[in-house]
Structures are given as structure tokens and as C-alpha cells.
Amino acid sequence: FSACGTIFSTLLRFGLTTCMAMSIMTMRSGRTPIVAVRSSNVFRGNCHKMLDMSRRSMRSRRSRQCKLPSPKAMFEDQCVEEYSLLQQKKQEEQQKPFTSTKNECWMENEGVITSLEIRNHGPRGRGLFSTKAAAPGEVVLSIPLRYALAVRGDRNSVKEVELEDSRVLQMQETWEAANAPIPATVKMVANFGVLEEKWRLAVYLLWATRLGGPVWTQHGDALPSGASCPALMTWSTSELAELQDDELQTCIETTVAQTTTSFNDFLGAWEQGPELAEAMGNPTAEDFVWALAMVRSRGLGDTIGDEHAAMIVPWADMANHAFNPICSGAVNKAGSQFELDVFDDAGLPAKTEATVSYGEMQCNQTLMEKYGFWVPMNPNDVIEFSELESKPIVSDMLQLNRQNFEIVGKSIASATNLTGRLQPLLASLPFGDADSALDLVQEAGHAQKLALLINGKLGAYHTTAAEDNELLHSLEQAGDQQRLISAVGYRLERKRLLLNASEFLVTYAAVCQQTLASSKS
């Protein structure tokens, strides 16, 4: 490694590029995205976050019934129906199995235990579905770690471990015996601690899917690529523009540009760069961007012995995300297998998707940035009202009474079938002090003005929610252009959040006015 000392600065820039680019959304004027989660984002490569399957707890609140006027339709009729067409489309797609004879062949012959199969999952690509019912705690997938790509994690080890005692490096030796010899230059980069774990694992993955033996070359064929790849890092500029999210587009474009430059600089500056390129099959910068996108969306972390490891486990990396996951995954106690078991107390019914959690605090903007999908009615999507007005202090002056809004809001949510929006609104709206007295005249006025701020944001989009809804329906009917389906669905969901919030606030203002009128009569 001493030979690499002269290019330390290049390696450092190579390894830190992603961190700088991923921070762009919070660096702009110190602001947060318009629709963003109010907690730190989580990277799937940290096992304690990816595998955290704890259920979200909600504090129970007292409520009283409030007589409501008939809610008025505050937005286009096309947006009123809550994803029935999307759910129907998903069910149809799930009935189409993904034929992967090669994958099934190596799995059957190499000690893999599974009661799952890969099925198509529409815009989200493929997922793992049960072939038979499984009880709580039952292992539904077990992959020998000799087939998992693993590098030592960025985080400090649980204990200081010498390289000769490293379980992760021993895993690489076992991997070589089961798959193919790892070239010295690939092994050097994969274990060179100056580079981020994502970058090191991407080099390892890029080589393995090209020249790493039949298991990984076959699995590489099953990974999404080209127009079927949902990862935003592989999208074109015109495709990213369809998201109608300037901050997200800028973040992705910056990441890709810096990744491309750093990869080329790295191969050019290191004296063994040509040897590394040849060992990996002479990949282009675009190939490396793809590999990094796969690591970001499919990598996971766990503890092997006393070390943290960043890994990609074939087949297990097909598991999709859910906020209420049915399964969880981890390396078994013996450190020999990666196991996916049933986490849900109700078990895993037959022909049901075996989902895991990528992190329960992920908003749709983060999910799209890292994984290329979004979730309807995402509870972590909130509206930053300070971003909707040139003078942020305006939204602070339009504070509502939280206790009254919670009570009335539950009734509004029930009457308008928007229960899933109440929690995001409670996390978004500006509320005053808990001890402040309720002034219904002021409350109604503030709610109406907040609705106007939201409507102003809606007017700034290039297309309306109704237009997006119609386009999405036609795209889903055609069944192709999955990236466009994902982009249009994402931007429509952002608009639906704003439209629902506007409807909520206008109805809330009407309730306040009616209550005031009733008290005077």
C-alpha cells in the first residue's frame, strides 16, 4: 500500500465524492427540501438501520366527534381515487413470475434454502414472493456467505481486529474458493480503507458480475440495467426532469458527474490503474456509475465476528421495502449464512411478497434518490411551509391551535378518506403554544392563508395533478416506459400531498367558522 501514497489526495476525493454530492439538498441556503423527512436520512449500508424492523408506535390521543359540513372537492376528480388502479396493476404484475432458470439452478446446487421466488413488481422491478405459507420466525431464505460480496465497513470495528484475524478477509478467501480468484488489484482496492465502503464494494461488484464465476455473472444478468434500471444515477437528464424536483435532479446529476470524474482520475493517477481496469474487463465510467447505484440500492450491513461488513447477498438483494415489513434479514449466529426470516406475527401467507425495511423514517424524496421508487401515502413526507413563501416568517405567524386541529382533523380525515395524511400534516403545520387560547376567527383565517400558500406551490409545477393522473393511467395501461411511470407517479404523489393538505385546511377553516356561528346562535 505504500506505493499508493503519492495518490492519497486522489483516493480521498474518490472516496468522499458521494458524501459531498449527497449533502447538496441540505447545503442550499441551509434549507431543507420542500417535501422532506425531518430526521437524518439513513443509508441502507448500515445494518442496524436497514434491519431495524421495529414497529412505529403512535401515542393515543383523546378525541371528540365534531359535526362536519359535507367536504367540498378541492382538487381534480382524477386525484380523489386513492391508488385503486395502481393496486390493481400491482396485483396483475405479481401474477407474472420472473423466469430465472440459471439462478434457480445454482441455488439448488449450492446449499441455498428458500421458499421464495422472484416475481415482477411493476415500476419497482422484481421482488421476492412466497411459494408457500411460512410461520412467524421461520427462515424463508438462507444464502451461504461464501457467495456474498463483502468488504470491511467504514465504521470502527466492535473491537480492534488485525488484518490477519479479519473475518471479512477470511470471507473473501472462502468466496474465492467457491467462485473465482480475485485479482490482486481488485482485492487491494476492495480492502483499502481510504475509500468509502460503497466505492470499494462497487469495484468488487463490477468485477464479480463480469468475471467472478458463474454464480455472480448469472446474478449480474438478473440485476436491472439499461432502461429497466430504476436507480436515478442511471437516468438521463430528460428522464430526471420528469421528476419535477429540481433539488433531487441537481443532487443526482452532481453525484454522477463527480463519480465519473473521480473514477477516471483514479484509474489514471494510480500506477496500477491500467492493471485494475484490465482485471475488471476495462469498464467505462458509466459501468462504474451503474455498479455504485447497485451498491447504494442493494448493499446492506451486518456484523461478522467483531467487524462491521458492507455486503451484497445474491437473491436476498431482491427483497423490496415496506414500512410494515413481513421479514427481516441478518447473518446467522454461526456467521455462515445470511438468513431472511418471518418477522410479522401473522406469518407470511403463500404468494405474498417477503418485504423488509430499508429504514422506517425514509421520505419519498430519499427513497427515489437511493432506490428509485416511492411509496403512496408515505407517512414521512411533510410540507415545509417556510419554503412556500419568500418571507419564511409569514408561515410562523400563521400558527394554528394543535389540540383543536387534532380533534377536528381526525373527523376530517375520516370523512374525506385521508386518514393517511393526518400524521404528515401534524408534522408539517405551524402550531402555537399549547397554552394559547383558541380564537376561532383567527384559526379559520390562518388555515385559509396556509391553504393559499400551498396552492401557490401547486401552481408552480409544469403540469397539474389531473394531467399527471391521466398520463400515469395511460402509461400503466401501455405497460412500458417504467422510468416515466415512476417519475410521473413520484411527482403526482408530491402534488397529492399538497392538494390533500389544501383540502384539509379549507375544510378545517369551514368547521371553525361553523362552530363559531353555532356558538353565537
C-alpha positions as CSV (number, residue, x, y, z in Angstrom):
1,F,0.0,0.0,0.0
2,S,3.0,2.4,0.4
3,A,3.1,2.6,-3.4
4,C,-0.3,4.4,-3.3
5,G,0.9,7.2,-1.0
6,T,1.5,9.6,-3.9
7,I,-2.1,9.5,-4.9
8,F,-3.6,9.8,-1.4
9,S,-5.4,13.0,-2.3
10,T,-7.0,11.5,-5.4
11,L,-8.1,8.5,-3.4
12,L,-9.5,10.7,-0.7
13,R,-11.5,12.7,-3.2
14,F,-12.6,9.5,-4.9
15,G,-13.9,8.1,-1.7
16,L,-15.6,11.2,-0.4
17,T,-17.3,12.4,-3.6
18,T,-20.7,10.8,-2.8
19,C,-20.8,12.3,0.7
20,M,-20.3,15.8,-0.8
21,A,-22.9,15.3,-3.5
22,M,-25.5,13.7,-1.2
23,S,-25.3,16.8,1.0
24,I,-26.3,19.2,-1.7
25,M,-30.0,19.2,-0.8
26,T,-29.3,20.5,2.7
27,M,-26.5,22.9,1.7
28,R,-28.5,25.2,-0.4
29,S,-29.1,28.3,1.7
30,G,-29.2,26.0,4.8
31,R,-32.7,24.9,3.7
32,T,-34.5,21.6,3.6
33,P,-36.3,20.2,0.6
34,I,-40.0,21.2,0.2
35,V,-41.2,17.7,0.8
36,A,-38.6,16.2,3.1
37,V,-38.3,14.0,6.2
38,R,-37.5,15.7,9.4
39,S,-34.8,13.4,10.6
40,S,-31.4,12.3,9.3
41,N,-31.5,10.1,6.2
42,V,-30.4,6.5,6.7
43,F,-28.1,4.6,4.3
44,R,-29.1,1.1,3.7
45,G,-25.5,0.0,4.2
46,N,-25.8,0.4,8.0
47,C,-27.2,-2.9,9.2
48,H,-28.8,-1.5,12.4
49,K,-30.9,0.8,10.2
50,M,-31.7,-1.5,7.3
51,L,-32.6,-4.4,9.6
52,D,-34.5,-2.3,12.1
53,M,-37.9,-3.8,11.8
54,S,-39.4,-2.2,15.0
55,R,-42.9,-1.1,14.6
56,R,-43.8,2.6,14.7
57,S,-45.7,3.5,17.9
58,M,-48.3,6.2,18.0
59,R,-49.4,8.0,21.1
60,S,-53.1,7.7,21.6
61,R,-54.9,10.9,21.9
62,R,-58.3,11.7,23.2
63,S,-60.7,12.9,20.6
64,R,-64.3,14.1,20.5
65,Q,-66.6,13.8,17.5
66,C,-67.2,17.0,15.6
67,K,-70.1,17.6,13.3
68,L,-68.7,18.4,9.9
69,P,-70.2,20.0,6.8
70,S,-70.1,18.0,3.6
71,P,-66.4,18.3,2.4
72,K,-66.1,20.2,-0.9
73,A,-64.0,18.8,-3.6
74,M,-60.9,21.0,-3.6
75,F,-59.0,19.3,-6.3
76,E,-59.4,17.4,-9.5
77,D,-61.7,14.4,-9.6
78,Q,-58.9,12.3,-11.0
79,C,-57.0,12.7,-7.8
80,V,-59.8,11.7,-5.5
81,E,-59.4,7.9,-6.1
82,E,-56.7,6.6,-3.8
83,Y,-54.5,4.4,-5.9
84,S,-57.1,1.7,-6.8
85,L,-55.7,1.5,-10.3
86,L,-52.2,1.3,-9.0
87,Q,-53.0,-1.5,-6.6
88,Q,-54.9,-3.4,-9.3
89,K,-51.9,-3.1,-11.6
90,K,-49.5,-4.4,-8.9
91,Q,-51.7,-7.4,-8.4
92,E,-51.6,-8.2,-12.1
93,E,-47.9,-7.8,-12.3
94,Q,-47.3,-10.1,-9.3
95,Q,-49.0,-12.9,-11.1
96,K,-46.3,-12.9,-13.7
97,P,-43.3,-15.0,-12.5
98,F,-39.8,-13.9,-13.5
99,T,-38.1,-16.9,-15.2
100,S,-34.6,-17.3,-13.9
101,T,-33.6,-20.9,-14.6
102,K,-29.9,-20.2,-14.1
103,N,-30.4,-18.6,-10.7
104,E,-32.6,-21.4,-9.5
105,C,-30.1,-23.9,-10.8
106,W,-27.1,-22.6,-8.8
107,M,-29.3,-22.0,-5.7
108,E,-30.5,-25.7,-5.7
109,N,-26.9,-27.0,-6.1
110,E,-25.1,-24.7,-3.7
111,G,-26.8,-25.1,-0.3
112,V,-29.3,-22.3,-0.7
113,I,-32.6,-22.9,1.3
114,T,-35.6,-20.9,0.1
115,S,-39.4,-21.0,-0.2
116,L,-39.3,-17.8,-2.2
117,E,-39.3,-17.0,-5.9
118,I,-38.7,-13.8,-7.9
119,R,-41.7,-12.1,-9.4
120,N,-42.2,-9.0,-11.4
121,H,-43.2,-5.9,-9.4
122,G,-44.1,-3.3,-12.0
123,P,-42.2,0.0,-11.7
124,R,-40.3,-1.3,-8.7
125,G,-38.7,-4.1,-10.7
126,R,-38.7,-7.5,-9.1
127,G,-39.4,-8.8,-5.6
128,L,-39.4,-12.0,-3.6
129,F,-42.7,-13.8,-3.2
130,S,-43.5,-16.8,-1.1
131,T,-44.4,-20.1,-2.7
132,K,-46.0,-21.4,0.4
133,A,-47.1,-20.1,3.8
134,A,-44.5,-19.6,6.5
135,A,-44.9,-19.2,10.3
136,P,-43.5,-16.4,12.4
137,G,-39.8,-16.8,12.9
138,E,-39.5,-19.3,10.1
139,V,-36.4,-18.9,7.8
140,V,-37.6,-18.5,4.2
141,L,-34.3,-17.8,2.6
142,S,-30.8,-18.9,3.6
143,I,-27.7,-18.0,1.5
144,P,-24.2,-19.3,2.3
145,L,-21.9,-16.3,2.9
146,R,-19.3,-17.9,0.6
147,Y,-21.5,-16.3,-2.2
148,A,-21.8,-12.8,-0.6
149,L,-19.6,-10.0,-1.7
150,A,-18.2,-8.3,1.5
151,V,-15.7,-5.6,2.4
152,R,-14.8,-4.2,5.8
153,G,-17.2,-1.4,6.8
154,D,-16.4,2.3,7.2
155,R,-17.5,2.3,10.8
156,N,-15.0,1.3,13.5
157,S,-15.0,-2.4,14.4
158,V,-16.7,-3.6,17.5
159,K,-13.2,-4.4,18.6
160,E,-9.8,-3.6,17.0
161,V,-9.2,-6.5,14.6
162,E,-5.8,-7.2,13.0
163,L,-6.0,-7.8,9.3
164,E,-4.7,-11.4,9.7
165,D,-7.6,-12.0,12.1
166,S,-10.3,-10.3,9.9
167,R,-13.4,-12.5,9.4
168,V,-14.3,-10.3,6.4
169,L,-11.0,-11.0,4.7
170,Q,-11.4,-14.7,5.5
171,M,-14.8,-14.5,3.9
172,Q,-13.1,-13.2,0.7
173,E,-10.8,-16.3,0.8
174,T,-13.8,-18.5,1.1
175,W,-15.5,-16.6,-1.7
176,E,-12.5,-17.2,-3.9
177,A,-12.6,-21.0,-3.3
178,A,-16.3,-21.1,-4.2
179,N,-16.3,-18.7,-7.1
180,A,-13.1,-17.4,-8.7
181,P,-9.7,-16.0,-7.7
182,I,-9.9,-12.2,-7.0
183,P,-7.3,-10.2,-8.9
184,A,-4.7,-8.6,-6.6
185,T,-5.6,-5.1,-7.7
186,V,-9.3,-5.7,-7.1
187,K,-8.6,-7.1,-3.7
188,M,-6.3,-4.2,-2.9
189,V,-8.9,-1.6,-3.7
190,A,-11.7,-3.5,-2.0
191,N,-9.8,-3.6,1.2
192,F,-8.2,-0.1,1.0
193,G,-9.7,1.8,3.9
194,V,-9.2,5.3,2.5
195,L,-12.0,4.7,0.1
196,E,-15.6,4.6,1.3
197,E,-17.2,1.2,1.7
198,K,-19.7,1.9,-1.1
199,W,-16.9,2.6,-3.6
200,R,-14.8,-0.4,-2.6
201,L,-17.8,-2.7,-2.8
202,A,-18.8,-1.2,-6.2
203,V,-15.3,-2.1,-7.6
204,Y,-15.7,-5.6,-6.2
205,L,-19.2,-5.9,-7.6
206,L,-18.2,-4.6,-11.1
207,W,-15.5,-7.2,-11.3
208,A,-17.7,-10.1,-9.9
209,T,-20.6,-9.5,-12.3
210,R,-18.2,-9.7,-15.2
211,L,-15.5,-12.2,-14.3
212,G,-16.4,-13.5,-10.9
213,G,-17.5,-17.0,-11.8
214,P,-20.9,-18.5,-12.9
215,V,-22.9,-17.6,-9.7
216,W,-22.1,-13.9,-9.9
217,T,-22.1,-13.5,-13.6
218,Q,-25.6,-15.1,-13.7
219,H,-26.7,-12.9,-10.8
220,G,-25.3,-9.9,-12.7
221,D,-27.6,-10.8,-15.6
222,A,-30.6,-10.7,-13.2
223,L,-29.7,-7.2,-11.9
224,P,-31.5,-4.3,-13.5
225,S,-29.6,-2.4,-16.2
226,G,-30.3,-0.1,-19.1
227,A,-33.8,1.3,-19.4
228,S,-35.1,-1.3,-16.8
229,C,-32.9,0.1,-14.0
230,P,-34.8,2.2,-11.5
231,A,-31.8,3.8,-9.9
232,L,-31.8,7.5,-10.6
233,M,-28.0,7.5,-11.1
234,T,-28.5,5.7,-14.4
235,W,-31.3,8.0,-15.7
236,S,-30.8,10.6,-18.4
237,T,-31.2,14.3,-17.9
238,S,-34.5,14.3,-19.7
239,E,-35.7,11.4,-17.5
240,L,-34.7,13.2,-14.3
241,A,-36.5,16.3,-15.5
242,E,-39.8,14.3,-15.5
243,L,-39.5,14.1,-11.7
244,Q,-40.2,17.9,-11.5
245,D,-37.9,18.1,-8.4
246,D,-35.0,20.4,-9.2
247,E,-33.2,19.7,-5.9
248,L,-33.3,15.9,-6.4
249,Q,-32.3,16.2,-10.1
250,T,-29.3,18.5,-9.2
251,C,-28.2,16.1,-6.5
252,I,-28.2,13.1,-8.8
253,E,-26.5,14.9,-11.7
254,T,-23.8,16.2,-9.4
255,T,-23.2,12.8,-7.9
256,V,-22.9,11.2,-11.4
257,A,-20.6,13.9,-12.7
258,Q,-18.3,13.7,-9.7
259,T,-18.3,9.9,-9.8
260,T,-17.4,9.9,-13.5
261,T,-14.5,12.4,-13.0
262,S,-13.2,10.6,-9.9
263,F,-13.3,7.2,-11.4
264,N,-11.3,8.3,-14.5
265,D,-8.9,10.3,-12.3
266,F,-8.4,7.3,-10.0
267,L,-7.5,4.9,-12.9
268,G,-5.3,7.5,-14.5
269,A,-3.4,8.6,-11.3
270,W,-2.7,5.1,-9.8
271,E,0.2,3.4,-11.4
272,Q,-1.7,0.1,-11.2
273,G,-4.8,1.7,-12.7
274,P,-4.4,0.1,-16.1
275,E,-4.0,-3.3,-14.5
276,L,-7.1,-2.8,-12.4
277,A,-9.1,-1.7,-15.4
278,E,-8.0,-4.8,-17.3
279,A,-8.8,-7.0,-14.3
280,M,-12.4,-5.6,-14.3
281,G,-12.8,-6.1,-18.0
282,N,-12.0,-2.5,-19.0
283,P,-15.2,-0.9,-17.7
284,T,-16.3,2.6,-18.6
285,A,-17.1,5.3,-16.0
286,E,-20.8,4.6,-16.9
287,D,-20.3,1.0,-15.9
288,F,-18.9,2.1,-12.6
289,V,-21.8,4.5,-12.0
290,W,-24.1,1.5,-12.5
291,A,-22.2,-0.6,-10.0
292,L,-22.3,2.2,-7.4
293,A,-26.0,2.6,-8.0
294,M,-26.4,-1.1,-7.3
295,V,-24.4,-0.9,-4.1
296,R,-26.4,2.1,-2.9
297,S,-29.7,0.4,-3.6
298,R,-28.8,-3.2,-2.7
299,G,-26.0,-3.1,-0.3
300,L,-26.6,-4.0,3.4
301,G,-24.5,-4.0,6.5
302,D,-24.1,-6.5,9.4
303,T,-21.6,-7.6,12.0
304,I,-19.3,-10.5,11.1
305,G,-17.5,-11.6,14.3
306,D,-16.2,-8.3,15.7
307,E,-16.3,-6.4,12.5
308,H,-18.8,-4.4,10.6
309,A,-19.1,-5.5,7.0
310,A,-20.7,-4.0,3.9
311,M,-22.2,-6.7,1.7
312,I,-24.3,-7.6,-1.3
313,V,-26.0,-11.0,-0.9
314,P,-27.3,-12.5,-4.2
315,W,-31.0,-13.3,-4.3
316,A,-31.6,-11.6,-0.9
317,D,-30.9,-8.3,-2.5
318,M,-34.1,-8.7,-4.4
319,A,-36.2,-8.0,-1.3
320,N,-38.3,-4.9,-1.5
321,H,-39.1,-2.3,1.1
322,A,-42.2,-1.8,3.3
323,F,-42.8,0.4,6.3
324,N,-44.6,-2.6,7.9
325,P,-42.2,-5.4,6.8
326,I,-43.1,-9.1,6.9
327,C,-39.5,-10.3,7.0
328,S,-36.1,-9.3,8.5
329,G,-32.6,-10.4,7.4
330,A,-29.3,-10.9,9.2
331,V,-26.2,-13.1,9.3
332,N,-26.9,-16.1,11.5
333,K,-25.1,-16.6,14.8
334,A,-22.7,-19.1,13.3
335,G,-21.6,-16.4,10.8
336,S,-22.1,-18.9,7.9
337,Q,-25.4,-17.9,6.3
338,F,-27.4,-14.8,5.6
339,E,-31.0,-15.6,6.6
340,L,-34.3,-13.9,5.8
341,D,-36.9,-14.9,8.4
342,V,-40.6,-14.0,9.0
343,F,-40.8,-11.0,11.3
344,D,-44.5,-10.4,11.2
345,D,-46.6,-12.1,14.0
346,A,-49.2,-13.1,11.4
347,G,-46.7,-15.0,9.4
348,L,-46.1,-14.9,5.6
349,P,-49.1,-16.2,3.6
350,A,-48.5,-18.0,0.3
351,K,-48.0,-15.9,-2.8
352,T,-47.2,-12.8,-0.7
353,E,-44.2,-10.6,-1.1
354,A,-41.5,-11.0,1.5
355,T,-40.7,-7.4,2.3
356,V,-38.0,-5.9,4.5
357,S,-37.4,-2.3,5.8
358,Y,-34.9,0.0,4.3
359,G,-35.4,2.4,7.2
360,E,-38.7,3.5,8.6
361,M,-38.0,7.2,8.5
362,Q,-37.5,7.5,4.7
363,C,-39.4,10.1,2.9
364,N,-40.3,9.7,-0.8
365,Q,-37.5,12.1,-2.0
366,T,-35.0,9.9,-0.2
367,L,-36.5,6.7,-1.4
368,M,-36.3,8.0,-5.0
369,E,-32.8,9.2,-4.6
370,K,-31.4,6.0,-3.2
371,Y,-33.6,3.3,-4.6
372,G,-35.7,4.7,-7.5
373,F,-39.2,4.1,-6.0
374,W,-41.8,6.0,-4.0
375,V,-44.5,4.9,-1.5
376,P,-48.1,6.1,-1.7
377,M,-49.3,8.0,1.4
378,N,-45.7,8.0,2.8
379,P,-46.1,9.0,6.5
380,N,-42.6,10.6,6.4
381,D,-43.5,13.2,3.7
382,V,-44.0,16.6,5.2
383,I,-44.6,20.1,3.8
384,E,-42.0,22.8,4.8
385,F,-44.2,25.8,4.9
386,S,-41.2,28.1,5.2
387,E,-40.3,27.1,1.7
388,L,-43.7,28.1,0.2
389,E,-43.2,31.8,0.9
390,S,-40.4,34.3,0.1
391,K,-40.8,35.6,3.6
392,P,-40.5,32.5,5.9
393,I,-41.7,34.5,8.9
394,V,-45.2,34.6,7.3
395,S,-45.8,30.9,7.9
396,D,-44.6,31.3,11.5
397,M,-47.2,34.0,12.0
398,L,-50.0,31.7,10.8
399,Q,-49.9,29.3,13.7
400,L,-52.8,27.0,14.5
401,N,-54.1,25.5,17.7
402,R,-52.7,22.0,17.8
403,Q,-55.2,20.5,20.1
404,N,-58.2,21.8,18.1
405,F,-56.6,20.7,14.8
406,E,-56.0,17.2,16.1
407,I,-59.6,16.8,17.2
408,V,-61.2,18.2,14.1
409,G,-58.5,16.7,11.9
410,K,-59.4,13.2,12.8
411,S,-63.0,13.8,11.8
412,I,-62.0,15.4,8.5
413,A,-59.6,12.6,7.8
414,S,-62.4,10.0,8.3
415,A,-64.9,11.9,6.3
416,T,-62.6,12.5,3.3
417,N,-60.8,9.1,3.4
418,L,-57.5,10.9,4.0
419,T,-56.5,9.3,7.3
420,G,-53.0,8.7,6.0
421,R,-52.4,12.4,5.6
422,L,-53.2,13.5,9.1
423,Q,-49.8,12.5,10.6
424,P,-47.8,14.3,7.9
425,L,-49.9,17.4,8.4
426,L,-49.4,17.3,12.2
427,A,-45.6,17.1,11.5
428,S,-45.9,20.0,8.9
429,L,-48.2,22.7,10.1
430,P,-47.0,25.6,12.3
431,F,-48.6,25.3,15.7
432,G,-48.6,27.8,18.5
433,D,-48.0,27.3,22.2
434,A,-50.1,24.6,23.8
435,D,-51.4,27.1,26.4
436,S,-52.6,29.6,23.9
437,A,-56.4,30.2,23.9
438,L,-58.4,29.1,20.9
439,D,-59.6,32.0,18.7
440,L,-61.9,30.5,16.1
441,V,-61.9,33.6,13.9
442,Q,-58.1,33.7,13.8
443,E,-57.9,29.9,13.4
444,A,-60.1,29.9,10.3
445,G,-58.2,32.9,8.8
446,H,-54.8,31.2,9.4
447,A,-55.9,27.9,7.9
448,Q,-57.2,29.7,4.7
449,K,-54.0,31.6,4.3
450,L,-51.9,28.4,4.7
451,A,-54.0,26.8,2.0
452,L,-53.3,29.7,-0.3
453,L,-49.5,29.2,0.3
454,I,-49.9,25.6,-0.8
455,N,-52.0,26.4,-3.8
456,G,-49.2,28.8,-4.9
457,K,-46.7,26.0,-4.8
458,L,-49.0,23.8,-6.8
459,G,-49.3,26.5,-9.5
460,A,-45.5,26.5,-9.9
461,Y,-45.4,22.9,-11.3
462,H,-45.2,22.4,-15.1
463,T,-48.2,20.1,-15.1
464,T,-51.3,19.7,-12.9
465,A,-52.2,16.7,-10.8
466,A,-55.1,16.0,-13.2
467,E,-52.7,15.9,-16.2
468,D,-50.3,13.7,-14.3
469,N,-53.1,11.3,-13.2
470,E,-54.3,11.0,-16.8
471,L,-50.7,10.4,-18.1
472,L,-49.9,7.9,-15.4
473,H,-53.1,5.9,-16.2
474,S,-52.2,5.8,-19.9
475,L,-48.6,4.8,-19.2
476,E,-49.7,2.0,-16.8
477,Q,-52.2,0.7,-19.4
478,A,-49.4,0.6,-22.0
479,G,-47.1,-1.2,-19.5
480,D,-43.8,0.1,-20.8
481,Q,-41.6,3.2,-20.0
482,Q,-41.2,2.1,-16.4
483,R,-38.9,5.1,-15.6
484,L,-41.5,7.5,-16.8
485,I,-44.2,5.7,-14.8
486,S,-42.0,6.0,-11.7
487,A,-41.2,9.7,-12.3
488,V,-44.8,10.7,-13.1
489,G,-46.1,8.7,-10.1
490,Y,-43.5,10.4,-7.8
491,R,-44.4,14.0,-8.9
492,L,-48.1,13.2,-8.7
493,E,-47.7,11.9,-5.1
494,R,-46.0,15.2,-4.2
495,K,-48.9,17.1,-5.7
496,R,-51.4,14.9,-4.0
497,L,-49.8,15.7,-0.6
498,L,-50.2,19.4,-1.3
499,L,-53.7,19.1,-2.7
500,N,-54.8,17.0,0.3
501,A,-53.3,19.5,2.7
502,S,-55.1,22.3,1.0
503,E,-58.4,20.5,1.2
504,F,-57.8,19.7,4.8
505,L,-57.1,23.3,5.7
506,V,-60.1,24.7,3.8
507,T,-62.4,22.2,5.4
508,Y,-60.8,22.9,8.8
509,A,-61.5,26.6,8.3
510,A,-65.1,25.9,7.4
511,V,-65.5,23.8,10.6
512,C,-64.1,26.6,12.7
513,Q,-66.5,29.1,11.1
514,Q,-69.5,26.8,11.6
515,T,-68.5,26.2,15.2
516,L,-68.3,29.9,15.8
517,A,-71.6,30.5,14.2
518,S,-73.3,27.8,16.3
519,S,-71.9,29.2,19.5
520,K,-73.4,32.6,18.7
521,S,-76.9,31.3,17.8
